[in-house]
Each structure stands twice: as C-alpha cells, then as structure tokens.
Amino acid sequence: MKKLQTKSEPIPLLTPPQTDFERRVAEASGFVQLPSGQWVRPEPDLQAPVEVIRKWPYPRRCRACRDRFRSRRRVAYCGSCRAILDNALRKLESILRNALNTTQENQREAWAKVEVELTCRQCGWTENAGRAVPTDLRLMIEYLPGWVERAHVHFFRHVYWNRFKYNRRFAPRISPDDMRSTYGPSPLDQVQIIGLEIEHVAAVEFKPLGTVEIPLLRRATSLEDAEDNRKPDTAASTE
C-alpha cells in the first residue's frame, strides 16, 4: 500500500454571490473570486513566521509519533516523546542500579522487572528478544537507553499505525462488515462534492411608527371637563 499524500486545495463556494451585498458577505468570510469566475476560500498559510524559524531553525518529524515540530538542534523525538523516554529510562535505570551490589537472585528479579516494562502491551513483543542478554548489570545500564527507545517506537507503531508505512503486523484487523459499519461505504464507490454555502437572510424594510391616540388619555380629559362644569354649581350653592 502506498503512502497516502493529501493535497490541499481551496474550498469552493457552492452559492456564488449574486448581489453586491452577498459579494461583501463572501469577501468578509474569506472567499475570493478566481479569474475563471469561481468563488473559493484558500487554505491558510501554515508557513512558520520568520521569528519562529530563527528561534527553532530545524523542522523535524518525531520518529515515534510522527508529529512535526521545530527545534534548535537536530533531534529525533518531539518534546512529548522525549519526556516519556526520559521518565521510563530513569525508572528502569534506578531498578538496575539498586540491584548492582546485591545477590544474583536480586539481580535476576531486577532484570525481570525491566523486561516486563520493555514488553509491548499490544502484541507481547519484547525488546532484545532472541538476543544474548549481558549478565553484568552495568552493561545492561549502558544498553538500556537504546532498548527503551526501540520499545517506545514499537508501541507507537501500534498506536499510530496509519502514520507509518503500512505493515500488517501493526495495522488493526477489522472485518469488512465492521469496517463498513464503522467507517461507512468506501469513498471509491461514491463521489461527494465538498464545499461551503452562505445562507443570506432576506432584507426586511422597516417603516417608521405613526402616532396612536390612547383612549385612556381621552377619558381623562373628559373627566376634567366634567369637574370644571361642576365647580360653578358648587359655588352658587354656598352663596
């Protein structure tokens, strides 16, 4: 199986603008019009800024997880994998160093603990399997960094099997029915047009509000007139 290579292409706009307002909306959304008349949104430029390139001049790809990163030196592992390797190395090295000046039985037990840590949890593969293991713990400590690195890379071949060259040993075994139910139909059997659409809201014309006479005010005015008409009668009765 060949390694898949993806090519970044601009995303087309499935609803080209028809008016000036729709054109402004499309341009504000990042779309541009090609000389052919098609509207597309180009992919963002992922090139690192000049300041980043000067600070970390070497573009690298991690040997274990295959992530891309930049560094100041030519290193083989990213910061995350390097931290995992350093922690594992300190742990296993401390086990062997604590058993240096002990009996043969304690040294065999220490090596058994290290061998368990070097065994793959996915397939049971053990680093340095089938090879002669030195009986001197000091030689084991010298070989330990290389063993830890190879065990880490082997395990990540299981975790990120699709980032490496295809290998039946590391790729998961999925039946055709499970593959169809999990991933859907094969993309080779169907053609799907990928693009974006812009939904334009219909323009609404607003009219100014007119004046409305409230009945409550008219009723209050009539009551005031009634009170004014009663006042002369009240004055006449008092006289």
C-alpha angles and dihedrals in degrees: 000000000000121000110262115243117197121204119207112231130178116265112244124227108236093197108051114203116261101184137041091254092053089046091055090048091051093049091048088053091056100262122139131192117240122216087257090062096250119132115224139163110229121222115259118262107256094187111129117246119257092251091056093047091052092049096043105023100171120077108207141177120217114247092216110037096018093228118151119238142151126240142177092239135035100266131164101219136049122241094265096050091042090055091050091050094048093050093048092046093051091049096050094039091054090053092054095042092052089056097047099100097033135095125291090254093056091048092052090050090050092051090048089057091050092048090054090055091049092053117101113245091210106051105004094246113156124209112244090016113165093017130107110265115213114244093215111089091210090063089047090055090052092051094041098088092057092046092050092050094049092047090050093049091047093053092048089053085067094044097046099026092148093058093063133060108289114274123173090214094064103029114096117252109239125171118232091250093051091046091051093048093045102040101021125228120342114273088226090067096055138040118221125186111218117206145119133254131206116213110210118207115229114254114252121206113218120206124203116258117252129221118272125196112231113220092215092066092048090052092050091053092053091051091053091052089051092053092050091053092053097052098076092051091053092050092049093052092053091054 
